[in-house]
Amino acid sequence: MQVLFKRNKNKTATAQDPTSNILQRGMSSIPDVLAPSSIEVDFNNIRVGEKLYKSFFISGYPRYVSANWLEPLINFESSMDISMFIYPTDAPDVLSDLRRKIAEMEATLSSNIEEGLDVDPKVSASLEDALSVQEELAKGVERFFQFSLYVSLIANTMEELNENSKKLVSTLNSILLLPKTATLQMEEGFKSTIPLGRDFLFLTRNMDTTSLASTFPFTSAMLTQDKGILYGVNQQNGSLIIFDRFSLENANEVVLGKSGAGKSYLIKLEAFRQFMFGTEVIIIDPEGEYSKLAKSLSGEEVFFSANSPIKINPFDLSQSYEEGENELGLKILSLHGLLKIVFGKLDATSDAILDRALVETYRQKGITVEPNTQKNTPPLMEDLYKVLLGMEDQKANELALVLEKFIKGSLSGIFNQQSNFDIKNPFTVFNIKGLEEELRPIAMHIVLDFVWTKIRKDLKKRLLILDEAWYMMEYEDSASFVYSIAKRARKYYLGLTTATQDVEDFLSTDYGKAVLSNSSIQMLLKQAPSEVDLVSQVFYLTKGEKQLLLSAQIGEGLFFAGQNHVAIQVLAAEHEHALITTDPQEAQSTKQDTEKSAITPPEKPSEKATDSH
């Protein structure tokens, strides 16, 4: 019997409620109201309403099992009900049965040996197991149980049921389980797998405590919080991976993957969603990949080149004082890192000369370690150049000659003017694609230092994205600077995202590994065969996870959050995908559609429409 009724969302059932009327008239009970329209029992399946069910019982188990051994069954890609029944048994009864079984197996083996027959390996293995269990039961180390396992597949059609049945049997066989169809007992099998708590089949297997504990079914990893943004879908069980990175011990993130694996896609999607939740986003973009997203979100894109009207002075100070912190000393250390990219490796003498020159450059502007003096106008690169020339030292003059191209040569004007820009837009992109390849590490260091200086002035929830981080990680001092930001970012409510396609260059350095260890979230996308061994070693991956990274599609990989990790598939809505995709085929198709719509003339109004108008 099937009863349909409608109930107002905000009101209780009224006298018009059909269910209420039925119960009032005494025509039917609640089980009758909830019962399906029909039940049809066949030899190999049972139909309940519109659904088909097929029940299996497990008759054979592997000799040895490990934790999570039922994971392929728990995460099988089909609707199904699984039930387990556990029956404790008394130790004296079990020991008595074991002694009898052991005596029978020993007699069988002795008889085979006397008759000159080959010893049955199954009997030998069973005897060995029985003796081991007998000893553990006698010592009280283990207890004994009867265990039964049933599975009922659910499908809409007979074809679907048969196909999923074949897949299920194959999956169970792969973990050495032997399933049998509950032929002629489909009704009992169905009842055994619905939440009645009754075992109508009672097809059990002996199992000790350790083995039984390994059957605990809730082994499928889930990484979901009550708040945060959607990163993707858990490929193991289809659950959503929702995380608030700012709720972890630090908000840093590392994204590693080969070119074309979907790193920028993932990062842009996260930046878009973080921005929608009120997070200020700052991006250092070496390849000009974030222009479309910035424009769509009314963000500001800063082009960093010789012809750009916007300038950034690497000698700027934050002008914010913190107890026990030497602001000028930290800035000079940062400038050391920047200038070592320019100069290359320095010997001890040149390094000492550079340090003295930097201190003198600030002193000539009246800036010392005293916080009050740090509000003065900061020096320029040209001031350092003049100080080095004035030292009248051969090595100082050599350093000045290297700087000359930034002061008077072909690169003048890029790094030698006072800053005329401040970060005011909540979505800011620094585009350095227009710079030469050799200048990009310098520009990235300057921009990163500029952003870090601004961040420390005003405490706000921010996301700083450093794309193609290998530009900086290949220089020791720049890598040290990135690591110092990663270590101190949490203090300023900042989440640092570092992404790179040159995984080996990133992970082969101590600073790269340090940045990784200071990042609560790590994402591994598709890896190159030449780099997957290193990644596997650093992240302690299993062979299956290693294979997953080799065969992953675009946007697929592993998502690490703290001590847990799952396989992830990054998914975006259509409107999000349109904003963040950089697929050249899609871009070309969009361009052609736009051109076509621009060329096609509008339809002329019909005569009837014109007359009526």
C-alpha positions as CSV (number, residue, x, y, z in Angstrom):
1,M,0.0,0.0,0.0
2,Q,1.3,3.5,-0.9
3,V,0.0,6.7,0.6
4,L,0.9,10.1,-0.6
5,F,0.4,13.2,1.5
6,K,1.5,16.7,1.6
7,R,2.4,18.6,4.7
8,N,3.0,22.4,5.2
9,K,6.6,23.1,5.9
10,N,5.9,25.4,8.8
11,K,2.8,23.8,10.3
12,T,2.0,20.5,12.0
13,A,-0.3,17.9,10.5
14,T,-3.9,19.0,10.3
15,A,-7.1,17.2,9.9
16,Q,-6.6,17.2,6.2
17,D,-3.4,15.0,6.5
18,P,-4.3,11.7,4.8
19,T,-2.0,9.8,7.1
20,S,-3.6,11.3,10.1
21,N,-7.1,10.4,8.7
22,I,-6.1,6.8,8.0
23,L,-4.7,6.3,11.5
24,Q,-7.7,7.9,13.1
25,R,-10.1,5.6,11.2
26,G,-8.1,2.6,12.3
27,M,-7.8,1.4,8.7
28,S,-4.0,0.8,8.9
29,S,-1.0,0.9,11.1
30,I,2.2,2.9,10.7
31,P,4.1,-0.1,9.3
32,D,1.4,-0.4,6.6
33,V,1.8,3.3,5.8
34,L,5.6,3.0,5.4
35,A,5.6,-0.3,3.6
36,P,6.5,-0.4,-0.1
37,S,3.9,-0.8,-2.7
38,S,5.0,-4.4,-3.5
39,I,7.6,-7.0,-2.7
40,E,8.6,-9.7,-5.3
41,V,11.0,-12.5,-4.2
42,D,12.9,-14.4,-6.9
43,F,15.7,-17.1,-6.7
44,N,18.5,-14.6,-7.2
45,N,17.1,-11.2,-6.3
46,I,14.3,-9.4,-4.5
47,R,12.3,-6.4,-5.7
48,V,11.1,-4.0,-3.0
49,G,9.0,-1.3,-4.6
50,E,11.1,0.1,-7.5
51,K,14.4,-1.2,-6.3
52,L,16.2,-4.5,-6.9
53,Y,18.3,-6.2,-4.2
54,K,20.8,-9.1,-4.5
55,S,22.3,-10.5,-1.3
56,F,25.7,-12.2,-0.9
57,F,27.3,-13.9,2.1
58,I,31.1,-14.4,2.5
59,S,32.1,-18.0,2.8
60,G,35.9,-17.7,2.5
61,Y,38.4,-15.3,4.1
62,P,42.1,-14.7,3.7
63,R,44.5,-16.3,6.1
64,Y,46.2,-13.0,7.0
65,V,44.5,-9.6,7.1
66,S,45.8,-6.1,7.9
67,A,44.2,-2.9,9.0
68,N,41.9,-1.3,6.4
69,W,41.7,-4.6,4.5
70,L,38.0,-4.1,3.8
71,E,38.5,-0.7,2.3
72,P,37.8,-1.9,-1.3
73,L,34.4,-3.2,-0.1
74,I,33.5,-0.1,2.0
75,N,34.3,2.2,-0.9
76,F,32.8,0.1,-3.7
77,E,31.2,2.4,-6.3
78,S,27.6,1.2,-6.0
79,S,24.7,1.5,-3.6
80,M,24.6,-1.4,-1.2
81,D,23.9,-2.4,2.4
82,I,26.6,-4.2,4.4
83,S,26.0,-5.9,7.7
84,M,28.3,-7.7,10.2
85,F,27.3,-9.9,13.0
86,I,29.6,-10.8,15.9
87,Y,28.9,-13.5,18.4
88,P,31.2,-14.0,21.4
89,T,32.0,-17.6,22.4
90,D,33.1,-19.2,25.6
91,A,36.8,-19.9,25.8
92,P,36.4,-23.5,27.3
93,D,34.1,-24.5,24.5
94,V,36.5,-23.1,21.9
95,L,39.5,-24.8,23.4
96,S,37.7,-28.1,23.5
97,D,36.7,-27.8,19.8
98,L,40.3,-26.7,18.9
99,R,41.8,-29.7,20.6
100,R,39.5,-32.0,18.6
101,K,40.3,-30.2,15.3
102,I,44.0,-30.3,16.0
103,A,43.9,-34.0,16.8
104,E,42.0,-34.6,13.5
105,M,44.5,-32.6,11.4
106,E,47.5,-34.2,13.1
107,A,46.0,-37.7,12.4
108,T,45.4,-36.7,8.7
109,L,49.0,-35.6,8.3
110,S,50.4,-38.7,10.0
111,S,48.2,-40.9,7.8
112,N,49.5,-39.2,4.6
113,I,53.1,-39.6,5.7
114,E,52.7,-43.3,6.5
115,E,51.0,-43.9,3.1
116,G,53.8,-42.0,1.3
117,L,51.4,-39.3,0.1
118,D,52.2,-35.6,-0.3
119,V,51.3,-33.5,2.7
120,D,48.3,-31.3,2.0
121,P,49.6,-27.7,2.4
122,K,46.1,-26.5,3.4
123,V,45.9,-28.9,6.3
124,S,49.5,-27.9,7.4
125,A,48.6,-24.2,7.3
126,S,45.3,-24.8,9.2
127,L,47.1,-26.9,11.8
128,E,49.7,-24.1,12.3
129,D,47.0,-21.5,12.7
130,A,45.0,-23.7,15.2
131,L,48.1,-24.3,17.4
132,S,48.8,-20.6,17.4
133,V,45.2,-19.6,18.3
134,Q,45.1,-22.4,21.0
135,E,48.2,-21.0,22.7
136,E,46.9,-17.4,22.6
137,L,43.5,-18.4,24.0
138,A,45.1,-20.4,26.8
139,K,47.1,-17.4,27.8
140,G,44.1,-15.1,27.6
141,V,45.7,-12.9,25.0
142,E,42.9,-13.5,22.5
143,R,39.2,-14.1,22.6
144,F,37.2,-16.0,20.1
145,F,34.1,-14.9,18.1
146,Q,31.8,-16.1,15.4
147,F,31.6,-13.5,12.6
148,S,29.3,-13.2,9.6
149,L,29.4,-10.7,6.7
150,Y,26.6,-10.0,4.3
151,V,26.2,-7.6,1.4
152,S,23.0,-6.6,-0.5
153,L,23.5,-4.7,-3.8
154,I,20.9,-2.2,-4.8
155,A,20.0,-1.3,-8.4
156,N,17.2,0.2,-10.5
157,T,17.3,-2.3,-13.3
158,M,18.2,-5.9,-13.8
159,E,21.0,-5.1,-16.2
160,E,22.6,-2.7,-13.6
161,L,22.2,-5.3,-10.9
162,N,24.0,-8.0,-12.9
163,E,26.8,-5.7,-14.0
164,N,27.4,-4.5,-10.4
165,S,27.3,-8.0,-9.1
166,K,30.1,-9.0,-11.4
167,K,32.2,-6.0,-10.3
168,L,31.5,-6.7,-6.6
169,V,32.6,-10.4,-6.9
170,S,35.7,-9.3,-8.7
171,T,36.5,-6.7,-6.1
172,L,36.0,-9.2,-3.2
173,N,38.1,-11.8,-4.9
174,S,40.9,-9.3,-5.2
175,I,41.1,-9.2,-1.4
176,L,40.8,-13.0,-1.2
177,L,37.2,-13.0,0.0
178,L,34.9,-15.7,-1.4
179,P,31.3,-14.4,-1.9
180,K,28.4,-16.6,-2.5
181,T,24.9,-15.6,-3.7
182,A,22.2,-16.3,-1.2
183,T,20.2,-18.4,-3.7
184,L,16.7,-19.3,-2.6
185,Q,17.4,-17.2,0.6
186,M,17.1,-13.7,-0.9
187,E,14.4,-12.7,1.6
188,E,16.5,-13.8,4.5
189,G,19.6,-12.1,3.0
190,F,17.7,-8.9,2.5
191,K,16.4,-8.9,6.1
192,S,19.9,-9.6,7.4
193,T,21.3,-6.4,5.8
194,I,18.5,-4.0,6.8
195,P,18.8,-2.3,10.3
196,L,16.8,-4.9,12.2
197,G,19.8,-6.3,14.1
198,R,18.9,-10.0,13.3
199,D,20.9,-12.6,11.4
200,F,18.5,-14.6,9.4
201,L,21.2,-16.5,7.5
202,F,23.6,-17.3,10.3
203,L,26.5,-18.3,8.1
204,T,29.5,-17.6,10.4
205,R,33.2,-18.0,10.5
206,N,35.6,-18.3,13.5
207,M,37.7,-15.2,14.1
208,D,40.0,-14.0,16.9
209,T,40.0,-10.5,18.5
210,T,42.9,-9.1,16.4
211,S,41.4,-10.3,13.1
212,L,38.0,-9.0,14.1
213,A,39.3,-5.6,15.0
214,S,40.7,-5.2,11.5
215,T,37.2,-5.5,10.0
216,F,36.2,-2.2,11.5
217,P,34.3,-0.6,8.6
218,F,34.8,3.1,9.0
219,T,38.2,3.3,7.4
220,S,37.5,5.6,4.5
221,A,39.3,8.9,5.2
222,M,37.3,12.1,5.2
223,L,38.7,15.6,5.4
224,T,35.7,17.9,6.1
225,Q,35.3,20.8,8.5
226,D,32.2,22.7,9.4
227,K,33.5,25.9,7.8
228,G,35.9,26.9,5.1
229,I,35.9,26.6,1.3
230,L,35.4,23.6,-1.0
231,Y,38.7,22.3,-2.4
232,G,37.4,19.4,-4.3
233,V,35.8,15.9,-4.0
234,N,37.3,12.9,-2.2
235,Q,37.9,10.3,-4.9
236,Q,37.6,7.5,-2.4
237,N,34.1,8.0,-1.2
238,G,32.7,11.1,-3.0
239,S,32.6,13.3,0.1
240,L,33.4,17.0,-0.1
241,I,36.8,18.3,1.0
242,I,35.9,21.5,2.9
243,F,38.7,23.2,4.9
244,D,39.4,26.5,6.6
245,R,43.2,26.8,6.2
246,F,43.2,29.6,8.8
247,S,41.9,27.3,11.5
248,L,45.0,25.0,11.3
249,E,48.3,25.5,13.1
250,N,49.3,27.7,10.2
251,A,47.6,28.8,7.0
252,N,50.4,28.0,4.6
253,E,50.0,25.8,1.6
254,V,52.3,24.1,-0.9
255,V,51.2,23.0,-4.4
256,L,53.5,20.7,-6.3
257,G,52.9,19.3,-9.8
258,K,54.3,19.0,-13.3
259,S,53.4,21.5,-16.0
260,G,49.8,21.1,-17.2
261,A,48.8,19.2,-14.0
262,G,46.3,22.0,-13.0
263,K,48.3,23.9,-10.4
264,S,47.3,27.4,-11.5
265,Y,43.7,26.2,-12.0
266,L,43.5,24.9,-8.4
267,I,45.2,28.0,-7.0
268,K,42.9,30.4,-8.9
269,L,39.9,28.5,-7.8
270,E,40.9,28.7,-4.2
271,A,41.8,32.4,-4.5
272,F,38.4,33.1,-6.0
273,R,36.6,31.2,-3.2
274,Q,38.7,32.7,-0.5
275,F,38.0,36.2,-1.9
276,M,34.3,35.5,-1.9
277,F,34.6,34.8,1.9
278,G,36.2,38.2,2.6
279,T,39.9,37.2,2.4
280,E,42.3,39.8,0.9
281,V,44.2,38.1,-1.9
282,I,47.7,39.1,-3.2
283,I,49.3,37.2,-6.1
284,I,52.9,37.4,-7.5
285,D,52.3,36.2,-11.1
286,P,55.4,35.5,-13.2
287,E,53.5,34.2,-16.2
288,G,50.5,36.6,-16.5
289,E,47.9,33.8,-15.7
290,Y,45.8,35.7,-13.3
291,S,44.8,38.7,-15.4
292,K,41.4,37.5,-16.4
293,L,40.5,36.6,-12.8
294,A,41.6,40.0,-11.5
295,K,39.6,41.8,-14.1
296,S,36.5,39.8,-13.4
297,L,36.7,40.4,-9.7
298,S,37.4,44.2,-10.1
299,G,40.9,43.6,-8.8
300,E,44.0,45.6,-9.5
301,E,46.8,44.2,-11.8
302,V,50.2,45.8,-11.3
303,F,52.5,45.4,-14.3
304,F,56.1,45.4,-13.1
305,S,58.4,46.5,-16.0
306,A,60.7,49.3,-17.0
307,N,57.9,51.2,-18.7
308,S,55.4,50.8,-15.9
309,P,54.4,54.0,-14.1
310,I,54.2,52.1,-10.8
311,K,57.5,51.8,-9.0
312,I,58.6,49.9,-5.9
313,N,61.6,50.8,-3.9
314,P,63.3,47.8,-2.3
315,F,64.8,50.0,0.4
316,D,61.4,50.8,1.9
317,L,60.9,50.2,5.6
318,S,57.6,49.1,7.3
319,Q,57.8,51.9,9.9
320,S,56.1,49.6,12.4
321,Y,58.0,48.9,15.6
322,E,57.7,45.6,17.5
323,E,59.3,45.0,20.9
324,G,62.6,43.1,20.6
325,E,62.7,43.3,16.8
326,N,65.4,45.2,14.8
327,E,63.5,46.4,11.8
328,L,66.5,47.9,10.0
329,G,68.6,44.8,10.6
330,L,65.8,42.6,9.1
331,K,65.6,44.9,6.1
332,I,69.4,44.8,5.5
333,L,69.2,41.0,5.7
334,S,66.5,41.0,3.0
335,L,68.5,43.4,0.8
336,H,71.5,41.0,1.2
337,G,69.3,38.3,-0.3
338,L,68.2,40.5,-3.1
339,L,71.6,41.8,-4.0
340,K,73.1,38.3,-3.9
341,I,70.8,37.5,-6.8
342,V,72.2,40.5,-8.6
343,F,75.8,39.9,-7.7
344,G,75.9,36.2,-7.6
345,K,77.9,34.3,-5.0
346,L,80.1,36.7,-2.8
347,D,83.2,35.9,-0.9
348,A,83.5,36.9,2.7
349,T,85.3,40.2,1.9
350,S,82.7,41.3,-0.6
351,D,79.9,40.3,1.7
352,A,81.3,42.4,4.5
353,I,81.8,45.4,2.2
354,L,78.2,45.1,1.0
355,D,77.0,45.0,4.6
356,R,78.9,48.1,5.6
357,A,77.7,49.9,2.4
358,L,74.1,49.1,3.3
359,V,74.4,50.4,6.8
360,E,76.1,53.6,5.6
361,T,73.5,54.1,2.8
362,Y,70.7,54.2,5.5
363,R,72.9,56.3,7.8
364,Q,73.3,59.0,5.2
365,K,69.5,59.3,5.1
366,G,69.4,59.7,8.9
367,I,68.0,56.2,9.4
368,T,69.4,54.0,12.2
369,V,68.1,51.2,14.5
370,E,66.1,53.9,16.4
371,P,62.4,53.5,15.4
372,N,61.9,57.2,15.2
373,T,64.5,57.7,12.5
374,Q,62.9,55.0,10.3
375,K,60.1,57.3,9.2
376,N,62.6,59.3,7.1
377,T,62.6,59.0,3.3
378,P,64.4,55.7,2.5
379,P,67.4,55.6,0.2
380,L,67.4,54.3,-3.4
381,M,69.6,51.8,-5.3
382,E,71.5,54.8,-6.6
383,D,72.5,55.8,-3.1
384,L,74.0,52.4,-2.5
385,Y,75.8,52.7,-5.8
386,K,77.4,56.0,-4.7
387,V,78.4,54.7,-1.3
388,L,80.2,51.7,-3.0
389,L,82.0,54.0,-5.4
390,G,83.1,56.3,-2.5
391,M,84.6,53.4,-0.5
392,E,87.7,53.5,-2.9
393,D,88.1,49.8,-2.6
394,Q,88.7,47.5,-5.6
395,K,86.0,45.0,-4.6
396,A,83.5,47.8,-3.7
397,N,84.1,49.3,-7.1
398,E,83.4,45.9,-8.7
399,L,80.1,45.7,-6.9
400,A,79.2,49.2,-8.0
401,L,79.9,48.3,-11.6
402,V,77.4,45.4,-11.4
403,L,74.8,47.8,-10.0
404,E,75.5,50.4,-12.7
405,K,73.1,48.9,-15.3
406,F,70.3,49.4,-12.8
407,I,71.3,53.1,-12.3
408,K,72.5,54.3,-15.7
409,G,72.3,51.4,-18.0
410,S,69.5,49.4,-19.8
411,L,67.7,48.5,-16.6
412,S,67.6,52.0,-15.1
413,G,64.3,53.1,-13.6
414,I,63.0,49.6,-12.7
415,F,64.4,49.4,-9.1
416,N,65.7,52.9,-8.6
417,Q,62.8,55.1,-7.8
418,Q,60.7,55.8,-4.7
419,S,57.6,53.7,-4.2
420,N,54.4,55.3,-5.5
421,F,52.0,52.4,-5.0
422,D,50.1,51.0,-2.0
423,I,48.0,47.8,-1.8
424,K,44.4,49.0,-1.4
425,N,42.4,46.7,-3.6
426,P,41.4,43.4,-1.9
427,F,42.5,41.4,-5.0
428,T,45.9,42.5,-6.2
429,V,48.0,40.8,-8.8
430,F,51.7,41.7,-9.5
431,N,52.3,40.7,-13.1
432,I,56.0,40.4,-13.9
433,K,55.7,38.5,-17.2
434,G,57.0,41.6,-19.1
435,L,60.4,41.3,-17.4
436,E,63.4,39.3,-18.8
437,E,63.9,35.8,-17.4
438,E,67.0,36.8,-15.5
439,L,65.1,39.7,-13.9
440,R,62.1,37.8,-12.6
441,P,63.8,36.4,-9.5
442,I,64.9,39.9,-8.6
443,A,61.4,41.3,-9.2
444,M,59.8,38.5,-7.3
445,H,62.1,39.2,-4.3
446,I,61.4,42.9,-4.4
447,V,57.6,42.5,-4.7
448,L,57.6,39.8,-2.0
449,D,59.5,42.0,0.4
450,F,57.2,45.0,-0.5
451,V,54.1,42.9,0.2
452,W,55.6,41.5,3.5
453,T,56.4,45.1,4.6
454,K,52.8,46.2,3.9
455,I,51.3,43.1,5.6
456,R,53.0,43.8,8.8
457,K,51.6,47.3,9.0
458,D,47.9,46.3,9.0
459,L,46.7,43.0,10.5
460,K,44.1,41.5,8.2
461,K,43.0,38.1,6.9
462,R,45.2,37.7,3.8
463,L,46.3,35.1,1.2
464,L,49.7,35.6,-0.5
465,I,50.3,33.4,-3.5
466,L,53.8,32.9,-4.8
467,D,53.4,31.1,-8.2
468,E,56.5,29.5,-9.8
469,A,58.3,29.6,-6.5
470,W,61.3,27.8,-7.9
471,Y,62.5,31.2,-9.3
472,M,63.3,32.1,-5.7
473,M,64.2,28.7,-4.2
474,E,67.2,28.3,-6.5
475,Y,68.9,31.1,-4.7
476,E,69.9,30.4,-1.1
477,D,69.2,33.8,0.3
478,S,65.9,34.2,-1.5
479,A,64.9,30.7,-0.3
480,S,65.7,31.7,3.2
481,F,63.5,34.8,2.9
482,V,60.6,32.7,1.7
483,Y,61.1,30.4,4.6
484,S,61.2,33.3,7.1
485,I,57.8,34.5,5.7
486,A,56.3,31.0,5.9
487,K,57.5,30.7,9.5
488,R,56.2,34.1,10.6
489,A,53.0,34.3,8.5
490,R,50.6,33.0,11.1
491,K,51.6,35.9,13.4
492,Y,50.2,38.3,10.8
493,Y,47.0,36.4,9.9
494,L,48.6,35.5,6.5
495,G,48.4,32.3,4.5
496,L,51.3,31.8,2.1
497,T,50.7,29.6,-0.9
498,T,53.9,28.5,-2.8
499,A,53.5,26.6,-6.1
500,T,56.1,25.1,-8.4
501,Q,56.4,22.8,-11.3
502,D,60.1,22.1,-10.7
503,V,59.5,19.8,-7.8
504,E,63.1,18.5,-7.6
505,D,64.6,22.0,-7.4
506,F,62.1,22.8,-4.6
507,L,62.5,19.7,-2.5
508,S,66.3,19.2,-3.0
509,T,67.0,22.3,-0.9
510,D,66.8,22.5,2.9
511,Y,64.8,25.7,2.7
512,G,62.3,24.1,0.3
513,K,61.8,21.2,2.7
514,A,61.5,23.7,5.6
515,V,58.8,25.7,3.7
516,L,57.0,22.4,3.1
517,S,57.2,21.4,6.8
518,N,55.8,24.8,7.8
519,S,52.7,24.4,5.5
520,S,49.7,22.7,7.1
521,I,48.1,22.0,3.6
522,Q,50.0,20.3,0.8
523,M,48.7,19.3,-2.6
524,L,50.4,16.9,-4.9
525,L,49.1,16.8,-8.5
526,K,50.4,14.8,-11.4
527,Q,54.1,14.2,-11.2
528,A,56.8,13.5,-13.8
529,P,58.3,10.0,-13.7
530,S,61.7,11.6,-13.0
531,E,60.4,13.3,-9.9
532,V,57.8,11.0,-8.4
533,D,60.5,8.9,-6.5
534,L,61.7,12.1,-4.7
535,V,58.1,13.1,-3.9
536,S,57.3,9.6,-2.7
537,Q,60.3,9.6,-0.4
538,V,59.5,13.1,1.1
539,F,55.8,12.4,1.7
540,Y,56.2,8.6,2.6
541,L,53.7,7.6,-0.1
542,T,52.6,4.0,-0.7
543,K,53.0,2.3,-4.1
544,G,49.3,2.9,-4.9
545,E,49.6,6.7,-4.1
546,K,52.8,6.9,-6.2
547,Q,51.0,5.3,-9.1
548,L,48.1,7.6,-8.6
549,L,50.4,10.7,-9.0
550,L,51.8,9.2,-12.2
551,S,48.4,8.4,-13.8
552,A,46.4,11.3,-12.4
553,Q,44.3,13.4,-14.8
554,I,44.3,17.3,-14.7
555,G,43.1,18.5,-11.3
556,E,43.6,15.1,-9.6
557,G,46.1,14.3,-6.9
558,L,46.6,14.0,-3.1
559,F,45.4,16.5,-0.6
560,F,47.3,16.6,2.7
561,A,45.9,18.4,5.8
562,G,47.9,17.9,8.9
563,Q,48.5,14.1,9.5
564,N,45.7,13.0,7.1
565,H,45.5,12.9,3.3
566,V,43.0,11.8,0.7
567,A,42.8,11.5,-3.1
568,I,41.3,14.7,-4.5
569,Q,39.6,15.8,-7.7
570,V,39.3,19.6,-8.1
571,L,35.9,20.6,-9.4
572,A,34.7,24.1,-10.4
573,A,31.2,25.4,-11.3
574,E,30.7,26.5,-14.9
575,H,31.0,30.2,-14.0
576,E,34.2,29.6,-12.0
577,H,35.7,27.5,-14.8
578,A,35.1,30.2,-17.3
579,L,37.1,32.6,-15.2
580,I,40.1,30.5,-14.3
581,T,40.7,28.1,-17.2
582,T,43.8,28.7,-19.3
583,D,43.2,25.8,-21.8
584,P,44.3,27.2,-25.2
585,Q,41.6,25.3,-27.0
586,E,38.9,26.7,-24.8
587,A,40.3,30.2,-25.1
588,Q,40.4,29.9,-28.9
589,S,36.8,28.5,-29.0
590,T,35.6,31.4,-26.8
591,K,37.4,33.9,-29.0
592,Q,35.8,32.5,-32.2
593,D,32.4,32.6,-30.6
594,T,32.9,36.2,-29.6
595,E,34.1,37.2,-33.1
596,K,31.2,35.3,-34.7
597,S,28.6,37.0,-32.5
598,A,30.2,40.4,-33.3
599,I,30.1,39.7,-37.1
600,T,26.6,38.4,-37.3
601,P,24.2,41.3,-37.9
602,P,21.1,41.6,-35.7
603,E,17.9,40.2,-37.2
604,K,15.6,42.8,-38.9
605,P,12.3,43.2,-37.2
606,S,9.4,41.7,-39.1
607,E,6.9,43.9,-41.0
608,K,4.2,43.0,-38.6
609,A,6.3,44.0,-35.7
610,T,7.2,47.3,-37.5
611,D,3.6,48.1,-38.2
612,S,2.5,47.4,-34.7
613,H,5.3,49.5,-33.4
